Amino acid sequence: MRLSIIIPVLNEAEGLPGLLRHLASLCGCGSEVIVVDGGSEDDSRQAASRAGARVIHSERGRARQMNVGAAVAQGDILLFLHADTMLPPSAEQAIETAVRHGGRANEYAWGRFDVRIAGRSFMLRVVAGLMNWRSRLTGIATGDQAMFMTRRAFESVGGFPDQPLMEDVELSRRLLALSRPICLTDRVVTSGRRWEAHGVWRTIWLMWRLRWAYWRGTDAAELARLYQRAWQEGHPLMMKPAMPVSPAPTLPLRERERTSRYASFTSTKPTRIIIFAKAPQPGFAKTRLIPALGAERAAGLARQMLFNTLHEALAADIGPAELRVTPEINQAAWQGIRLPAGIEIFAQGEGDLGARLARASKRALENAEPVLLIGTDCVEMSSTLLRAAAQALREHDAIIHCTADGGYALLGLRKYSPFLFRDMPWSTDIVANTTLARIGKLGWSVHVGQMLHDVDEPQDLEYLPGQWKLHAKA
């Protein structure tokens, strides 16, 4: 029996070479790998060609791409693999053994692997276990589990339905009319990037809502629109639908190039940006990056991130930019660091992070200034994003940009309550969710913006802009 592995891709140039090398080391010379590109704007096609895969072009859409791949495949068994999923070493043999169960090929056989979700959160293991259990119970497989089937089974049900979401669920339902799935205990490993980027619990809740709606008959196209809207808004459990935001273009940084101070916000109160920062000194800032970069380079990165954040805050031109420092600005740690003009500087003061955030936000809000609280750890923090956040505060009591590690990179407020900061489990993966829950208890409306990434740990260095040219030590 010949195995055809079909991989639908869209802008997967970064991870595709590693996946194809992995497949080359696993699969026999009789197997074929087909990469079906849906219109990538990066080097996905070139990367696949260099790796020796057969590259096919298709209209965008995972179901369409997989059907196109199946149409040109030469194998007796079709395996549909996501570009962020790795097969176990025994995959090819396990499939052939399962399909040949009883010594005679089952022409309508189909199945899937157990899955493990790679990532830092313990909850990803729980999610994977529940996915595997649910699949055995219901007979429904998902794309993350690397579905496989005989060509006869695939063609008998007409292939994947031409729909933008739940195509794997619908195919499973049709295949169940032929036979129950073969549930292999060998585990594929799929990336947890989606789960960690959007929050494990938020993703679970969204996917279960969508799945329930699909079982009740909601059209897949409508579900796809809901899915995209949820992630564009950054949170599937928003208390109020977010107002669409059209960020204004970034204004020039230099004061002499500005036509008026806070020009775009003359019709409403300026929004104060408060930036919290440590002195970028070796052994004091970015200490968790020292194992990868060394103390000097970690401090250099902290300095670069500080100035980048200050630049973006000034360029946003939405109101005063305030820097809250530790230690105090007159201490030796800040000597030789020339901060840009136009920045108001205050000491962070005593207390934990919650006390410092509360003190700074209270001062601004008591002066009737909406406030955006940010740090310097997020290199995705841009003037455009800050302007959009200030815009969102016109319609909502709060705005939050969560980070993939469970914290938040930006918290914007139009009202003050110490409840948001008191007894918070800082530096844990529940900070953002706890903050959102407290906003809900206060009865405030909240806009949840796009997911961002802090650069705190060595594995976070991948989020640095390429032009910064920082590399961790081997």
Rosetta blueprint (number, residue, H / E / L):
1 M L
2 R L
3 L E
4 S E
5 I E
6 I E
7 I E
8 P E
9 V E
10 L L
11 N L
12 E L
13 A L
14 E L
15 G L
16 L H
17 P H
18 G H
19 L H
20 L H
21 R H
22 H H
23 L H
24 A H
25 S H
26 L H
27 C L
28 G L
29 C L
30 G L
31 S L
32 E E
33 V E
34 I E
35 V E
36 V E
37 D E
38 G L
39 G L
40 S L
41 E L
42 D L
43 D L
44 S H
45 R H
46 Q H
47 A H
48 A H
49 S H
50 R H
51 A L
52 G L
53 A L
54 R E
55 V E
56 I E
57 H E
58 S L
59 E L
60 R L
61 G L
62 R H
63 A H
64 R H
65 Q H
66 M H
67 N H
68 V H
69 G H
70 A H
71 A H
72 V H
73 A L
74 Q L
75 G L
76 D L
77 I E
78 L E
79 L E
80 F E
81 L L
82 H L
83 A L
84 D L
85 T E
86 M E
87 L L
88 P L
89 P L
90 S L
91 A H
92 E H
93 Q H
94 A H
95 I H
96 E H
97 T H
98 A H
99 V H
100 R L
101 H H
102 G H
103 G H
104 R L
105 A L
106 N L
107 E L
108 Y L
109 A L
110 W E
111 G E
112 R E
113 F E
114 D E
115 V E
116 R E
117 I E
118 A E
119 G L
120 R L
121 S L
122 F L
123 M H
124 L H
125 R H
126 V H
127 V H
128 A H
129 G H
130 L H
131 M H
132 N H
133 W H
134 R H
135 S H
136 R H
137 L H
138 T H
139 G L
140 I L
141 A L
142 T L
143 G H
144 D H
145 Q H
146 A L
147 M L
148 F E
149 M E
150 T E
151 R H
152 R H
153 A H
154 F H
155 E H
156 S H
157 V L
158 G L
159 G L
160 F L
161 P L
162 D L
163 Q L
164 P L
165 L L
166 M L
167 E H
168 D H
169 V H
170 E H
171 L H
172 S H
173 R H
174 R H
175 L H
176 L L
177 A L
178 L L
179 S L
180 R L
181 P L
182 I E
183 C E
184 L E
185 T E
186 D E
187 R E
188 V E
189 V E
190 T E
191 S E
192 G L
193 R H
194 R H
195 W H
196 E H
197 A H
198 H H
199 G L
200 V H
201 W H
202 R H
203 T H
204 I H
205 W H
206 L H
207 M H
208 W H
209 R H
210 L H
211 R H
212 W H
213 A H
214 Y H
215 W H
216 R L
217 G L
218 T L
219 D L
220 A H
221 A H
222 E H
223 L H
224 A H
225 R H
226 L H
227 Y H
228 Q H
229 R H
230 A H
231 W H
232 Q H
233 E H
234 G L
235 H L
236 P L
237 L L
238 M L
239 M L
240 K L
241 P L
242 A L
243 M L
244 P L
245 V L
246 S L
247 P L
248 A L
249 P L
250 T L
251 L L
252 P L
253 L L
254 R L
255 E H
256 R H
257 E H
258 R L
259 T L
260 S L
261 R L
262 Y L
263 A H
264 S H
265 F H
266 T L
267 S L
268 T L
269 K L
270 P L
271 T L
272 R E
273 I E
274 I E
275 I E
276 F E
277 A E
278 K E
279 A L
280 P L
281 Q L
282 P L
283 G L
284 F L
285 A L
286 K L
287 T H
288 R H
289 L H
290 I H
291 P H
292 A H
293 L H
294 G L
295 A H
296 E H
297 R H
298 A H
299 A H
300 G H
301 L H
302 A H
303 R H
304 Q H
305 M H
306 L H
307 F H
308 N H
309 T H
310 L H
311 H H
312 E H
313 A H
314 L H
315 A H
316 A H
317 D L
318 I L
319 G L
320 P L
321 A E
322 E E
323 L E
324 R E
325 V E
326 T E
327 P L
328 E L
329 I L
330 N L
331 Q L
332 A H
333 A H
334 W H
335 Q L
336 G L
337 I L
338 R L
339 L L
340 P L
341 A L
342 G L
343 I E
344 E E
345 I E
346 F E
347 A E
348 Q L
349 G L
350 E L
351 G L
352 D L
353 L H
354 G H
355 A H
356 R H
357 L H
358 A H
359 R H
360 A H
361 S H
362 K H
363 R H
364 A H
365 L H
366 E H
367 N L
368 A L
369 E L
370 P L
371 V E
372 L E
373 L E
374 I E
375 G L
376 T L
377 D L
378 C L
379 V L
380 E L
381 M L
382 S L
383 S H
384 T H
385 L H
386 L H
387 R H
388 A H
389 A H
390 A H
391 Q H
392 A H
393 L L
394 R L
395 E L
396 H L
397 D L
398 A E
399 I E
400 I E
401 H E
402 C E
403 T E
404 A L
405 D L
406 G L
407 G L
408 Y E
409 A E
410 L E
411 L E
412 G E
413 L E
414 R L
415 K L
416 Y L
417 S L
418 P H
419 F H
420 L H
421 F L
422 R L
423 D L
424 M L
425 P L
426 W L
427 S L
428 T L
429 D L
430 I L
431 V H
432 A H
433 N H
434 T H
435 T H
436 L H
437 A H
438 R H
439 I H
440 G H
441 K H
442 L H
443 G L
444 W L
445 S L
446 V E
447 H E
448 V E
449 G L
450 Q L
451 M L
452 L E
453 H L
454 D L
455 V L
456 D L
457 E L
458 P H
459 Q H
460 D H
461 L H
462 E H
463 Y H
464 L L
465 P L
466 G H
467 Q H
468 W H
469 K L
470 L L
471 H L
472 A L
473 K L
474 A L
